[in-house]
């Protein structure tokens, strides 16, 4: 049995920011990171303050989780050529914003970047990618570890464990075959449908909180407006892309035609054909032909 729930991008911008609903995000992160995670609070910054006029939030949600670590969620439906740089910027900002004035660097906690993309970002075939930092010896191939002294400040083993980790999730690539507990979440991300047999942490709680059938009339109206705005935005992006492609083809065709005329004129000129005749045959001016 399946039931329809509201889209995750709407939920993360609106519903899941409420403290009573943190269990959903906690479950999502626990399954993704394969460890027990508790969302403690939602953090605000210049990059994720909600603006009703802004339909393209730069950062969808930033949360403080267990041990003071940070999880940054971003959801993107439209193709964006510089999205990798956007990911890097969001993570870098999440690192920098942890310190205030003269705070020591030791206060910096690990940041997890969770990016859910519904377009072809990069070149690959998997639907989940994981990126992390590891320091390897160039000559000995050993992994750089923390010293006993450093471990007093950081309960980590490898030096690279402090650095951000990145998760790229491509729901549209998912074939809906459940291979792991987190795949249940990917299924929800792709279909906005929840199966009664799903048992991943937080997923059934999401069903209760995000059940579209339980929405009040004003909540449904707000949600339908959100979907309408998203469709308009997607249509605008796609229209701009198509116009750009058409313009590029037209410019390329015109440029190719001009280059072809110039090549013909040059060849005719080299074999001694009068410039006036070349001008008649190619449509180029006498001045243009003389420059060849």
Secondary structure, 3 states (H helix, E strand, C coil): CEEEECCHHHHHHCCCCCHHHHHHHHHHHHHHHCCCCCCCEEECCCCCCCCCCCCCCCCCEEEECHHHCEEEEEEECCCCCCHHHHHHHHHHHHHHCCCCCCCCHHHCCCEEEEEEECCCCCCCCCCEEEECCCCECCCCCCECECCHHHHCCCCCCEHHHHCCEEEEECHHHCCCCCCCHHHHHHHHHHHCEEECCCCCCCHHHHHHHCEHHHCCHHHHHHHHHHHHHHHHHHHHHHHHHHHHHHHHHHHHHHHHHHHHHHHHHHHHHHCCCCHHHHHHHHCCCHHHHHCC
